[in-house]
Amino acid sequence: MTDAAMTAITRRGLLTAAGAGTIVALAPISFAAAATGTTSTQVVEGHVAPGPTDFVYLPVDVPRGVQQISVSYSYSKPPVPSGTPGNSCDIGIFDARGFDFNGSGFRGWSGGFRTAFSISRTEATPGYLPGDVMPGTWHIVLGPYQVAPQGLDYHVEVTLTYGDPGAAYVPAYPPTRAKGRGRDWYRGDCHLHTVYSDGRNQPADLAAGARTAGLDFIVSTDHNTNASHGAWGPLAGDDLLIVTGEEVTTRNGHWLALGTKPGQWVDWRFRARDGVFERIQQQVHKAGGLCVSAHLYCPWIASEWKFGFEGLDATEVWTGPWGWDDDAAVSTWANLLAAAVREKKPWLPAMGNSDAHNPGNVIGLPHNVVLADDLSKDAVLAGLKVGRSWIAESSKVSLEFTATSAYGRKAGIGERLAAQPTEQITVTTKVSGVPNGTVRILTDEGQMLQSSLDSTGAGTVTWLTTPLSAAFVRAEVRHPLADGTPGHTSMDPGLTFGAMAALTNPIFLGRG
């Protein structure tokens, strides 16, 4: 079948309760019932013109007796002028239970990482969910998120295999608790990808890499799919907590749904202007999870954060190896802290994660060190939510950060030290693992103290202040610049400090 034989309808708001841009819905492909052991293939070709087409929905009427549905696709990649985006097109599928926004029919998404996938009752291509190939209308979804000036021509082949459905797939979800050390500081990377989305690491590779990196927990966050959740059970252990989640990849930025229920899927088919983000956040919170904005200034199309920060539980300010975008994210976060103090509103904790996709990426660069009552999903998420955490580039870096009043009261990261406005406060930063590093003490006014560590990488830095002078204090530990110098605050056009080695959440001073 070609697009000439179809009726195409372009309309807004096709998805229930979501204005997900312009959507093209095609006339359905129909298959007849067939004998066991046979296959049947149909082809659809079409064209997407430049413009605001977010998704193309291709209905497929699946008869009874189908053992497997297989889909392959390709699309044109014409040359484009320098600086002009070329064609890029994602793919996924919903089954006969429905494709409405946040509906129950989701069966998988592979973005642009795969050109083909199959689903049966027993197994599925990574990124897709095994289960019954039930009769009814399925919907293949094309996501043309970049369209060249010439448009995008697509070619989709759908193959049904008829026969016995086979044994049911049984997911092996990870336990929600590991052995732990009681109340302690636990290290974990909360942004990781596998072959179940656009990564090249198997789940076993991530688990092994986490153990090598000295991590106590990880969160699985494959793009727009929950398909990997059922693979993690055998890879967890007393020494490694594995938490299920998802990176929700929208057209206006990416965010992490951390600690979703095993098997829970979070819809991504919305923009900031659609007004549904709050409802989706509530859905994650109801499941006991956290919502975290990711890589705020990632320059790739649709990756830069556009949703604002209302209702978030944290924001990722450091993603992978340190770069200019991380410096910008930290500055944005610091301004949010100052605004929270000024407006007497809740503050937003900072997080750091590796976003590791491939074997060459370093798992745990960076990661979060969180004070939790135990090594359990709920305890770890609770510590992250209240900002009782700091960020480290590796397990070789250790840090203690405290504020102590003149009367001996003490507060740690993420806490408030209640003190009179003029009461003297001693801020102490103890660091190891950063040779020749630079310790920076910052407040709501900016950097207040800078001190260098020696070649051993260990040292203690103290600074005196009062709640009247500083609404909060936070610490950064930086590596030296490339020329070996410690760095300094200036108006130089380049980075004025070396790469981050550690970053704390704040300690608030005064009675609030």
Secondary structure, 3 states (H helix, E strand, C coil): CCHHHCCEEEEECCCCCCCCCEEEEECCEECCCCCCCCEEEEEEEEEECCCCEEEEEEEEEECCCEEEEEEEEEECCCCCCCCCCCCEEEEEEECCCCCCCCCCCEEEEEECCCCEEEEECCCECCCECCCCCCCEEEEEEEEEEECCCCCEEEEEEEEEEECCCCCCCCCCCCCCECCCCCCEEEEEEEEECCCCCCCCCCHHHHHHHHHHCCCCEEEECCECCCCCHHHCHHHCECCEEEEEEEEEEECCEEEEEECCCCCCCCCCCCCHHHCCHHHHHHHHHHCCCEEEECCCCCCCCCCCCCCCCCCCCEEEEEECCCCHHHHHHHHHHHHHHHHHHHHCCCCCCEEEECCECCCCCCCCCCEEEEEECCCEHHHHHHHHHCCCEEEECCCCCEEEEEEEECCCCEEECCCEECCCCCCCEEEEEEEECCCCCEEEEEECCEEEEEEECCCCCCEEEEEEECCCCCCEEEEEEECCCCCCCCCCCCCCCCCCCCCEEEEECCEEECCC
